[in-house]
Amino acid sequence: MRIIKKSKEINSLFNSFKKTGFVPTMGSLHKGHEYLIKKSVKENNVTFVSIFVNPKQFNNKMDLKKYPKNLKEDVKICRKCKVNYLFLPSFKEVYSWKVQSKKKTPKIKNIMEHKYRKGHFKGVIKVIEKLSNIIPASKMYLGEKDFQQIKVITDYFNINKVKTKIVKCKTVRDKNGLALSSRNKLLKKENLKKAVNIVNFIKKIKLKNIHSNLKINIIRNYLKKNDVKFDYVQNINLKQFNISKNRTINTRIFFAFYLGTVRLIDNL
Amino acid sequence: MRIIKKSKEINSLFNSFKKTGFVPTMGSLHKGHEYLIKKSVKENNVTFVSIFVNPKQFNNKMDLKKYPKNLKEDVKICRKCKVNYLFLPSFKEVYSWKVQSKKKTPKIKNIMEHKYRKGHFKGVIKVIEKLSNIIPASKMYLGEKDFQQIKVITDYFNINKVKTKIVKCKTVRDKNGLALSSRNKLLKKENLKKAVNIVNFIKKIKLKNIHSNLKINIIRNYLKKNDVKFDYVQNINLKQFNISKNRTINTRIFFAFYLGTVRLIDNL
């Protein structure tokens, strides 16, 4: 029992009761997920993590089939990070959940992932609609590697007045600069090295004091020269969220490329 | 960490996060308070108890001055009952708290406590306005001995759209049938016996199959004959909350009487 003499203390207590954090994942947890989870545990008094490989967001059946799974290790990581509730639903559990009131779908610009992974965000919105309703947390933690996904979910929450706040978290990278991703586990050693080289090349070009169009061309040529298939390399204005032809401060280079059958995305 | 596979379980979890109970008291806790506290602890996941002798609700200075205090024992009882937070504010702490938006005052019928304790409910409303704002619990637990007080606070909450629900709790009595009250501690042994006799007499008359007006007259005459000063003995319709001249099912006999300088109230 805690004895309180100051009203203000009670006020902050009531605020803390409401603090629930939610980290939705597809499992195969890495240090990037750990970062999100630890941030949530720190900022809230209850943290939920969900592990659910959402088939509806995979445009490619093989990609879904080979998506890495490691539940035993995932549970260990969640326990270590002091997660309060780990949600491991079945497909039926998620999709049979009835969301009250019809939700609006945000308009998504036909660039990047939306252009190259047909139906991907439709699937993302579907699962987020269900999960955010099942777990109506105060905050949802998402990683900036999937930047366009954050944009789509934020828009969805805004137009549907979902009260959960989105906490954008920085991309966690390995010591070589490669963004952590569950799909990295699928890379052969030589391709892992290649991925690191690509990201570091783009980082180097990004820092050059030249026109952004020129940067994009240099990167595309580098990928072509090295026989690396890519969906896009684009300079994106983060405010308007469209392709930026001019150098501005608020831009990032977004890219998606293939090494073997593994598709990686990142932004710098 | 708890692993959950069913969405419904999470739903009930979120409901439980919001469950906060509040038992406002003036201290000198007895088994009646304990009943309220235990009910709150059982029904909520966090229970607040406040101990604050509100001078503004005392119309009689002597009554305030001699109001029993027993903080050490109160803390023990709260600990025993597994209270989570015990709020022990100073006068300044309560009355300097700024309640946002002006609150409406409910109309109170000029009967019983409102008639005989001038300004009492004005003081009750003032302290409840502050306390319910400092501790915006989901439920507030109040005892039916102070029946009119429950009515006033319920009306106040309704017209001001205070979200806290009021849980009316039965009056706890000692083995002789006397309603527990902090003021009982101020009674001399002979008066305690007298109080028990009065309550049992009223109980006996209440059960008789005679017109309610006749019951009231019999009780008043009994009190007069025994030299017991009283403010009122009245048959009150609980639905309309007014003096009922006819026998109906939904009535109680409300009474306030004095033994020495101690004023006791009850309803049967």
Interface residues (C-beta under 8 A of the other chain):
Chain A: M1 R2 I3 I4 K5 K6 S7 I10 N11 L13 F14 F17 K18 T20 V46 F48 V75 C78 R79 K82 V83 N84 Y85 L86 F87 L88 P89 S90 E93 V94 W97 I134 I135 P136
Chain B: M1 R2 I3 I4 K5 K6 S7 I10 N11 L13 F14 F17 K18 T20 V46 F48 V75 C78 R79 K82 V83 N84 Y85 L86 F87 L88 P89 S90 E93 V94 W97 I134 I135 P136
